[in-house]
Amino acid sequence: MSLRFLAGPTPSRKRLILIAAALALALLIGVAVWLAGNKGPAAPPPPNYGKLPVAVSVAAARTGPLQRDLHALGTITPLAQVTVRSQVDGELIKLHYTEGQAVAQGQLLAEIDPRPFQTALASAEGELAQTQALLGRISQEGWAQRRPGYGWEFSSMMTTPDSLLQSYRLRLALEPAALREPGFRIEKSVLARCRAAEMHLLDGGIATDTADQLHDRGVRFHESLVEASGNPFFIDTIKRVNRVRRLLSYRSMQDRSRYQQHCDQHLAILDLLERERNDEAADALSAHLRSTLDNLARISGILTS
């Protein structure tokens, strides 16, 4: 007799996977529940310090400063700010203070190189000396005089273009009269010196001499004649006039064409005086001054420029 065993249906592979996943999930949940139940006691809440008691002590009341310290960042602004600087600029060569040091008014703080200022001072002193010498020359010539206290003023005789012409009219009245003075005496050496000066001009000095030399030549000639009179009033007057007219004479020397005629007239006057014909010499001197006065009137434009 034969036996047959009938087996039931075999579970599929997909069903086995689902059963395994369910078991794993159940295991994870169990572990999580166990861990949550074993965390230990909960942390106590934070203390409330506002309700804690404060320690105090008792002391007698007294007056005194209250010390309070504040630690913070800030900016200090001064009530007044002062900038210290020198009155002049230059190279700094030495300091006489340390930063933050208290200083007083008038205290020497620093030194700068003095050499540039010493050079400038020496130059200014040189210019001052030249100016003072010039003012002395102007005063000596009678062109200007010092005011009381401070300053200078030009002579009133120098304020108009007619001053030189007026000086010649004064000389026209004075110089011929000096030749007619009873005590008139002129040395032969004086005549020779004056004649040599005129010959120098005729030999080319008119063109080459400076304005100073031309003026001094004329001054020496005329003053020599007046000095021979022996009259101190004539002598003092002619010297004062010659000092004042120097500046105006410089202008008239721009036209030197008339100087040859002057030299010829001067030589003729010297010849008459050498022969002691004083009246004729006085007339010749008067004619010479009138001629010069007429020439100056013709060049008045130069005198006023």
C-alpha positions as CSV (number, residue, x, y, z in Angstrom):
1,M,0.0,0.0,0.0
2,S,1.4,3.4,-0.8
3,L,1.1,6.5,1.4
4,R,0.9,10.1,0.0
5,F,1.8,13.1,2.2
6,L,0.1,16.3,1.1
7,A,2.1,19.4,2.1
8,G,0.3,22.8,2.6
9,P,1.2,25.8,0.5
10,T,4.8,27.3,1.0
11,P,5.1,30.9,2.3
12,S,6.4,33.4,-0.2
13,R,9.7,35.2,0.2
14,K,8.1,38.7,0.4
15,R,6.0,37.6,3.4
16,L,9.2,36.5,5.3
17,I,10.8,40.0,4.7
18,L,7.8,41.8,6.2
19,I,7.8,39.6,9.3
20,A,11.5,40.3,9.9
21,A,11.0,44.1,9.5
22,A,8.1,44.1,12.0
23,L,10.3,42.2,14.6
24,A,13.2,44.7,14.2
25,L,10.8,47.7,14.6
26,A,9.4,46.2,17.8
27,L,12.9,45.7,19.1
28,L,13.9,49.4,18.5
29,I,10.8,50.7,20.3
30,G,11.5,48.5,23.3
31,V,15.1,49.8,23.5
32,A,13.9,53.5,23.3
33,V,11.4,53.0,26.1
34,W,14.0,51.4,28.3
35,L,16.5,54.3,27.8
36,A,13.9,57.0,28.5
37,G,13.0,55.4,31.8
38,N,16.7,55.4,33.1
39,K,17.8,59.2,32.7
40,G,18.2,59.9,36.5
41,P,16.7,62.7,38.7
42,A,15.7,66.1,37.0
43,A,17.9,69.2,37.5
44,P,16.8,71.6,40.3
45,P,15.4,75.0,39.3
46,P,17.8,78.1,39.4
47,P,17.9,79.9,42.8
48,N,16.0,83.2,43.1
49,Y,18.6,85.6,44.5
50,G,16.1,88.4,44.9
51,K,14.6,86.5,47.8
52,L,17.9,85.7,49.6
53,P,18.8,87.7,52.7
54,V,21.5,90.5,52.3
55,A,24.2,90.8,54.9
56,V,24.3,94.4,56.5
57,S,26.3,96.1,59.2
58,V,25.7,99.1,61.4
59,A,28.1,102.2,61.5
60,A,28.0,105.7,62.8
61,A,27.1,108.4,60.2
62,R,30.0,110.8,59.2
63,T,30.9,113.2,56.5
64,G,33.7,112.6,53.9
65,P,34.4,111.9,50.3
66,L,32.5,109.1,48.6
67,Q,34.8,107.0,46.6
68,R,33.2,105.7,43.4
69,D,35.1,104.0,40.7
70,L,33.8,103.7,37.2
71,H,35.6,101.5,34.7
72,A,34.6,102.4,31.2
73,L,35.9,103.6,27.8
74,G,35.5,107.3,27.1
75,T,37.0,110.5,25.5
76,I,38.5,113.4,27.5
77,T,37.8,116.9,26.0
78,P,39.8,119.8,27.4
79,L,38.1,123.1,28.4
80,A,40.7,125.1,26.4
81,Q,43.2,124.1,23.8
82,V,46.5,125.9,23.1
83,T,48.7,125.5,20.0
84,V,52.4,126.3,20.8
85,R,54.5,127.4,17.8
86,S,57.5,129.6,17.1
87,Q,57.1,133.1,15.6
88,V,59.5,132.2,12.8
89,D,60.1,129.0,10.8
90,G,63.4,127.2,10.6
91,E,65.3,124.0,11.1
92,L,64.7,122.6,14.7
93,I,68.1,121.9,16.3
94,K,67.3,121.5,20.1
95,L,64.4,120.9,22.4
96,H,64.3,122.1,26.1
97,Y,61.3,120.1,27.3
98,T,59.9,116.6,27.4
99,E,56.4,115.6,26.2
100,G,53.8,116.1,28.8
101,Q,56.0,118.4,30.9
102,A,54.3,121.5,32.4
103,V,55.8,124.7,31.0
104,A,55.5,128.4,32.0
105,Q,55.1,131.5,29.9
106,G,58.4,132.8,28.6
107,Q,60.2,129.5,29.1
108,L,62.6,128.5,26.3
109,L,61.1,125.4,24.7
110,A,63.1,124.9,21.5
111,E,65.9,126.3,19.4
112,I,66.0,126.7,15.6
113,D,69.0,127.2,13.4
114,P,69.9,130.9,13.7
115,R,72.2,131.2,10.8
116,P,69.7,132.2,8.1
117,F,68.4,134.9,10.4
118,Q,71.9,136.1,11.2
119,T,72.6,136.4,7.5
120,A,69.3,138.4,6.9
121,L,70.1,140.6,9.9
122,A,73.6,141.4,8.5
123,S,72.1,142.2,5.1
124,A,69.5,144.5,6.7
125,E,72.2,146.3,8.8
126,G,74.3,146.8,5.7
127,E,71.3,148.4,3.9
128,L,70.6,150.5,6.9
129,A,74.2,151.8,7.0
130,Q,74.0,152.7,3.3
131,T,70.7,154.5,3.8
132,Q,72.0,156.4,6.7
133,A,75.1,157.4,4.7
134,L,72.8,158.6,1.9
135,L,70.7,160.6,4.3
136,G,73.8,162.1,5.7
137,R,74.9,163.1,2.2
138,I,71.5,164.5,1.4
139,S,71.5,166.5,4.7
140,Q,75.1,167.8,4.0
141,E,74.1,168.9,0.5
142,G,71.1,170.8,2.0
143,W,68.6,168.8,0.0
144,A,66.7,167.6,3.1
145,Q,66.7,168.0,6.9
146,R,65.6,165.8,9.8
147,R,62.2,166.6,11.3
148,P,61.9,167.0,15.0
149,G,61.4,163.5,16.5
150,Y,61.2,161.3,13.4
151,G,61.4,161.5,9.6
152,W,63.0,163.8,7.0
153,E,61.7,166.6,4.8
154,F,63.1,168.1,1.6
155,S,64.3,171.6,1.5
156,S,61.6,174.1,0.4
157,M,64.1,175.3,-2.2
158,M,63.8,171.9,-3.9
159,T,60.1,171.8,-4.3
160,T,59.6,173.6,-7.7
161,P,61.2,173.2,-11.1
162,D,62.3,176.9,-11.0
163,S,64.6,176.3,-8.0
164,L,67.8,176.0,-10.2
165,L,66.8,179.1,-12.2
166,Q,66.2,181.0,-9.0
167,S,69.6,180.0,-7.6
168,Y,71.3,181.3,-10.8
169,R,69.5,184.7,-10.4
170,L,70.8,184.9,-6.8
171,R,74.3,184.1,-8.1
172,L,73.9,186.7,-10.8
173,A,73.5,189.3,-8.1
174,L,76.2,187.9,-5.8
175,E,79.2,186.7,-7.7
176,P,80.0,189.8,-9.9
177,A,79.7,191.9,-6.7
178,A,82.3,189.6,-5.0
179,L,84.8,190.5,-7.8
180,R,84.3,194.2,-7.1
181,E,84.9,193.9,-3.3
182,P,87.7,196.3,-2.2
183,G,89.6,193.4,-0.6
184,F,89.4,191.1,-3.6
185,R,92.7,189.2,-4.0
186,I,93.2,185.9,-5.9
187,E,96.4,183.8,-5.8
188,K,98.1,182.8,-9.0
189,S,98.1,179.2,-7.9
190,V,94.3,179.4,-7.7
191,L,94.1,180.8,-11.2
192,A,96.4,178.1,-12.5
193,R,94.3,175.3,-10.8
194,C,91.1,176.7,-12.3
195,R,92.7,177.1,-15.8
196,A,93.9,173.4,-15.7
197,A,90.4,172.2,-14.8
198,E,88.9,174.0,-17.8
199,M,91.6,172.7,-20.2
200,H,90.9,169.2,-19.0
201,L,87.3,169.5,-20.0
202,L,88.2,171.0,-23.4
203,D,90.6,168.0,-24.0
204,G,87.7,165.5,-23.7
205,G,86.6,165.7,-20.1
206,I,83.2,167.1,-21.1
207,A,82.3,163.7,-22.6
208,T,84.1,161.4,-20.2
209,D,83.7,163.1,-16.7
210,T,80.9,162.0,-14.4
211,A,78.1,164.3,-13.4
212,D,79.7,164.6,-10.0
213,Q,83.0,165.7,-11.6
214,L,81.4,168.2,-13.9
215,H,79.4,169.7,-11.0
216,D,82.4,169.9,-8.7
217,R,84.5,171.6,-11.4
218,G,82.0,174.4,-11.7
219,V,81.5,174.7,-8.0
220,R,85.3,175.0,-7.4
221,F,85.6,177.7,-10.1
222,H,82.9,179.9,-8.8
223,E,83.6,179.4,-5.1
224,S,87.3,180.2,-5.7
225,L,86.3,183.6,-7.2
226,V,83.9,184.4,-4.3
227,E,86.4,183.3,-1.6
228,A,89.0,185.7,-3.1
229,S,86.6,188.6,-2.1
230,G,87.3,187.9,1.6
231,N,83.6,188.6,2.4
232,P,82.4,185.8,4.7
233,F,78.7,186.5,3.9
234,F,79.3,186.1,0.2
235,I,81.3,183.0,0.8
236,D,78.8,181.3,3.1
237,T,75.9,182.2,0.8
238,I,77.5,180.8,-2.3
239,K,78.4,177.5,-0.5
240,R,74.9,177.1,0.7
241,V,73.5,177.7,-2.8
242,N,75.9,175.2,-4.4
243,R,75.0,172.5,-1.9
244,V,71.3,172.8,-2.6
245,R,71.6,173.1,-6.4
246,R,73.7,169.9,-6.9
247,L,70.7,167.6,-7.5
248,L,69.1,170.0,-10.0
249,S,72.5,170.4,-11.7
250,Y,72.6,166.7,-12.3
251,R,69.5,166.9,-14.4
252,S,70.8,169.8,-16.5
253,M,74.0,167.8,-17.3
254,Q,71.9,165.6,-19.6
255,D,72.7,168.3,-22.2
256,R,76.4,168.8,-22.3
257,S,76.6,170.7,-25.6
258,R,76.8,174.0,-23.7
259,Y,79.9,173.1,-21.7
260,Q,82.5,174.1,-24.3
261,Q,81.0,177.6,-24.2
262,H,81.2,177.5,-20.4
263,C,84.9,176.6,-20.5
264,D,85.7,179.4,-23.0
265,Q,83.9,181.9,-20.8
266,H,85.7,180.7,-17.6
267,L,89.1,181.0,-19.3
268,A,88.3,184.5,-20.5
269,I,87.4,185.5,-16.9
270,L,90.6,184.0,-15.5
271,D,92.7,185.9,-18.1
272,L,91.1,189.2,-17.0
273,L,91.6,188.5,-13.3
274,E,95.2,187.5,-13.9
275,R,95.7,191.0,-15.4
276,E,93.8,192.5,-12.4
277,R,91.0,193.9,-14.6
278,N,88.5,193.0,-12.0
279,D,85.6,195.2,-13.2
280,E,85.8,193.7,-16.7
281,A,86.1,190.2,-15.2
282,A,82.9,191.0,-13.1
283,D,81.1,192.0,-16.3
284,A,82.3,188.9,-18.1
285,L,81.1,186.8,-15.1
286,S,77.7,188.5,-15.2
287,A,77.4,187.7,-18.9
288,H,78.4,184.1,-18.3
289,L,75.7,183.6,-15.6
290,R,73.1,185.2,-17.8
291,S,74.1,182.9,-20.7
292,T,73.8,179.9,-18.4
293,L,70.4,181.1,-17.1
294,D,69.2,181.4,-20.7
295,N,70.5,177.9,-21.6
296,L,68.7,176.4,-18.6
297,A,65.5,178.1,-19.5
298,R,65.7,176.5,-22.9
299,I,66.1,173.0,-21.4
300,S,63.4,173.4,-18.7
301,G,61.8,170.2,-19.9
302,I,64.8,168.3,-18.7
303,L,64.7,170.0,-15.3
304,T,61.1,169.0,-14.7
305,S,61.5,165.4,-15.9
